[in-house]
């Protein structure tokens, strides 16, 4: 509604004394009236994402409008919360900023934690092209995989298939394992490649930290982080240590792969274990979370030596 003085001015035909008629300044009057109305209808809106914007009540869709004339200057809008994966499978309902500040993984606004305070779970595509269901995003990442989303399943997910060197009696080609099986070839693992001369790569295993893997190419067999060493062992077959063997082909006690077993290996191992590194999982393949028994198994291997 126009201001009372403006309405009186229009009825009087101009000024309160009637000296100026309304038709002589209609644009000025209408402009003044519309500006006054717009100013009265504008206010602060707290949006669902926690941001504050200025607008009319009609523009504040899904948010909370704080009334005409309100401002964002002195208004603290409530911030959205969601599932934050903290630690091995733990979950808390906090804001995105607080979750990221703690070095944890924020699943999303409004996403609830799972049963008994567990992280929301879904399907995980692993580097070998397989799919594992029922993992949290944090556990999937620790396995080196790609999380497919909360509530996703392996039935609906098609994981990309990795390529690797496929060796036959006469040739070598970099193709998926399924194609290699059709050709009757020997697939050397994801990420492996034929040599520059078109020959098959040498067989071997990648020893990283306290783990052994047959699916890592020699060129990619590098230390994942400080204190966790790596060494590629070339041998006749791609076979890791037998059960109970912590020495060959991978020496698990030489955690930093310096070539000798020393006290530094213990410090490096404990640092990796407390960081939840999968390479502290004794005898593992570089996937999964370490557990308390791994500490005792490593110390036993360390005292036995290599």
N, C-alpha and C positions, 0 to 999 in steps of 0.2 A: 504494500500500500504506500502511496506517495505521502510525503511528510505533510502535516496539517497546514503549515504555512504555504506550501506549494499549492495545495488544493484551494485554500482561501484566495490565493493570488489569481488562480484561474477563474474562480467564480466572480471575482471583482472586476475582471476584464483587464487586469494589469497590476499596478501597484495597489496597496491598500486604499489609496485615494482615488483610484480609478482613472488616473491620468494616462496610463499606457494600456492599450488593449492587448488581450492574450494572443491575437493573431500576429502581433508585431514581434514576438519572441517565442514561438512554439518550440523550436529546436532546442534552445537553451533550457527551457523548462523541462522538456521530456528527457533530455540528457541528464540533467541534474537528478531527476526523479529516478531513472533507471540505475544510475551509479549508486544512489542511496540504497535502493532495494538490493542490488548485488552485494554491496558491502555488508548489509545486514544479514544476508543468507550464507556468507562464506565463514567457514570455521575449520578447526583442526580435525583430522580423521586419523585414527590409529588403525593401520591396515593389518591384515593377518600375518604379514611377514615382519611385523614389528616396526615398520617405517611410518613416519608421520607426514601427511600431505595436507595441503589446504584445498578446500573445495566446498561444494554444497552438500547437503545431506543426501541428495539423490546420487551424487558421485561417490559417496563412501560405501561402496558395495562390499558387503562381507566384513566391513570394519566397524569401528565404534566412533560415531561422530560426537564431538564434545560441545556442540552448540554454536550458534551464530556469534561471531566476533572472537572465538577462541583462537589461540595461536600455538604453534609447535615450539615456540621459544622456551616456554617453561613447562612443557608437557613431556613426561617420560612414558612412552608407550610400552606396554608389556611385551617382552620378547618371546617368540615361540620356542617350545622345547620339543625334543624328540629323543629317540634311542641313541645313546652314545656307548659304543663298545669300548670298554676299559678292561685291560688285562685279558687273560686267557678265557674268553667266553663271557665275561661279566658285562653287565649293562646298567646304565643309569639314565634317567630322564632329566636332561639338562639342555641348556641352549647350545647353539652351534659354536659360538665364540669360545665358551668355557670348555667345550669338548676338545676343540682344536688346540686350545692353549695347553691342555693337559697331554697333548700328543696322542689323543685317541681318535677313533674313527666315528664321525657323525653320520648316522644312517639317513636321517631326513626329518623335516618338521612334521610333527603329529604322529610319527611312527612309534609304536609302543614296543617296550621290551618283551622278550619271550617269556615263557613260563619260568617261574622261580628266579627271575632277574637275569635270564640268559639273553644273549644277543639274538635279534631276529635272524632266522636262518633262511637259506635258499640253496640253489644249485651253484656249483663251482666248476668251471672248466679248467682242467689242469693242462700243463704244457705238453703232455703226451697225447692230447686230444680226447682224453676220457672225461667223464662227468661224475662228480661226487655230490650227492644231495645231503641236505641237513647240516650245512656248515654256515657259521656266521661269516660276515664279510671279513672280519679280522683274521679268522682261522684260514679262510680261503687265500688271503694275501700272504699269510705266513707259509702256505704250501706252494707259493709261487703261481697261484691260479688267478682266474678272473671271475669275480663274483657276478652272478647273473640276475641279482635282484631279490628282494625279500619275497618269500613265498613261492619263488620259482622252483621248478622240478626238472629232473633230467629227462622226463618224458617230453616236455615242451621245448627243451633247449637243444640246439644243435651246435656242439662245440667245434670250432675250426680244427681241422686235422693238420698236424705239423708234417713237414717234409724232411727227409733225410736221405743219406746215401743208400742206394739199393745196389748190391753187388751180385752179379751173375758170373758165370765162368768166363765170359768174354767182354763184359762191359760194366760200367758204373753210371747210374743215373740218380738224380736227386728228385725223389717222388714220395708220396704218402705211403705208409706201411701197407695199407690195403692193396694198392696197386702192385707193390713189391711182392706180396704174397701170391697174387694172380700170376706174376711172372716166374714164381718159384725162386725168387732171389733172397738174398740175406740182407735184411734191413738193419743198418748200423745205429739207428736211434734218431730222435728228433734233433735237428740242428746240425747233424753231421753232413759233410759235403765231400764230393769227389775231389781228388787232387787236381792240380793244374793240368796234368797230363791225361786226365780222364780215368785215373786209376782209383781203386778203392782206398779209403783212408785206413790207417793202421788200427787194428783192434786194441782196445784198452779200456781202462776205467778212470774216472775222475775222483781223486781223493781230496775232499774238502773238509777241513776241520776234523771231526770224528765220524765222518760219513763216507759213503762210497756210492757212486752212481755210474750206471752203464749208459745213460741217455744223454750225456754231455759230450759235445765234440771237443777234440783236443784244443782247438783254438779258443773255445769258450770256457775251458777249465782254468778259471782264474779265481783268486781269493775274493769272496763277496764283500768283505769289510776288513778293517784293521784287526790284526790278531788272529784271523781265520785264514790259514794258508791253504794252498791248493797245489796238487801235483798230479799230472797225467801219467799213468803207468801203462806202458805198451806191453802187451802180452799176447799169447796165442788166441785167447778167447776173452770175450767181454763178460767176465764173471767176477762178482765181488766176493768179499770174505765169506767163508763158510761160517755157520753158527758156532759161536764160541771162539772164533779166530779173530783177534784184534791186531794182527801183525801183517798179514799178507792177503791180497796185494796192497791194502791200505794200512798204514801204521796209525791207529787211532790216537795213540798217546802223543804222537808228534802233531799236536793240534795246529800249530802255526806253520808246519811243514818247513821248518828251518833245516831239517836233515838230522837233527839230534833231539833227544828227549831231555828237557831241562825243566827247572822250576817255572820258567816263563810260560810253558805250556799250560800249567795249572792255572796261573793268573788269567791267561787268555781264554781258557775254557770257562772259568767261572764268570768272567765278564760277558761272554757270549750266552751262557746259560741264564744269567739274570736278565739279559736283554730279550730272552725268549727266542733266540736264534735257532732255527731248525738244524743248523750244522753242529749244535751241541747235543743232538739226539744220537747217542752212540750207536754206530752201525746202521744208521738210517740212510736215506737216499737224498737228503737235503730238503725234505718236506716234513711238515708236522711240527708240533711243539715238544720241547724236551720236558722230562719229568724228573722227580727227585731220584728215582733209581738210576738215571743216567749219570748222576754225579758219582755215585759209588762205583758204577761200572767203569767210568773213566779213570777214577783213582786206582782201581784194580789194574787196569791196563797200563797206567803210568808206572806203577811200581814193578810190573812185570817187564816193562821195557820193550824194545823192538829189536 
